[in-house]
């Protein structure tokens, strides 16, 4: 978490990007819901939010200062990687149940 002086030095744009990144982390199940404490994955929402940040990067090209550019680039890079990981884990079939031993079969 940023200290108070670091927080004060962030531009409003950087704060917006960080908030959007955190909300995307929530949609990817990486951050617990502030009210319920539960995590849930919503890939559709996460993809939309990542695409919005990508659009913002495109529309603000050459209009941001270096720290703003870095916050946006790092946030997008991390979210894209995380999205791929979560998407792959969601696509995997559930583990096959372990085979019963002979003794367990006899008990049935």
N, C-alpha and C positions, 0 to 999 in steps of 0.2 A: 504494500500500500504506500502511496506517495506521502511524504511528509507535508506539513502545511506549507512550507516555503516552496517545495516542488509543485504542489497543487496550485499555488498562486501564480507560478511562472508558466503554467500550461495555458495555451490559448483556448479560447472558447471552442474553436474548431477541434483541437486535440481532445478536449473534454467530451465533445459530441462523439468523436470516433471511439474513444474509450468506452463510453456508455453503450454505444451500438455494439461494440465488440463484446462487452459483458452480457448484453441481452442475447447475443448470438450464442455465447457460451451456455446461457440458460437453456436456449432452445436445443442445444446439443447435449444436454444432460450433464454438463460439467460443473454447473453451479446450482446449488439447491434453491428452490423457490423460497423467497424471503418470508412468506407467510406460512407455508405448509412444511418447509424443510425437506420436501421430496424433490427428487430429480425426475425429469421426463425428457424424452427425445422427440423433437418435432423437426424432422429433416426438411420438410417443405418450408417451414418458417425460417429455419437456419439458412437454407439456400437463398431464399428471397433477401435476407438481411446481408448475406455475403455479396450477392449481386448488387445490392444498393451501395455497399461500400466500394465495390469495383467501379460502379457508375460514377460515384463521387470522385474517385481517383482520376478517372478519365476526364470528367468535367472541370476538375480543378488543376489539371496538369499545368505546370509552370506558373501557378498562382499561389503556391504554398511556400512557407519558409522551410528550411531544412528539418527542424524538429517536427513540424506538422507532416511533412512528407514521410519522415521516418516512422512516426506513430501509425500512419495509415498503411504504409508498406508492411511493417511488422505485423500489425493487426490482421491484415488480409492474408499474409503468408501463413501465419499461425492458424487462422480460422480455416483456410483451405485444407491444410494438413489434417487438422482435427476433424473436419467434415468427412474427409476421405476415410479416416480411421473409424469413425462412428458409423458411417454408411456401410463399410465392410463388415463391421461387427453386427449390424442389424440384418445384413443379408445372409449371414451364416446360419445354416439350419441348427436347430437345437441339438445338443449332444445326444447321441444315441444312448438309451439306457444300458447300463451294464448288464451283461448276460448273467443269468442266475446260475449259481453253483448247483451241482447235482443235489446237494443236501437241501438247498432252498426250494428246488423244484419238487422234491419229495414231500416237503412240508405243505406245499400247495395242494 
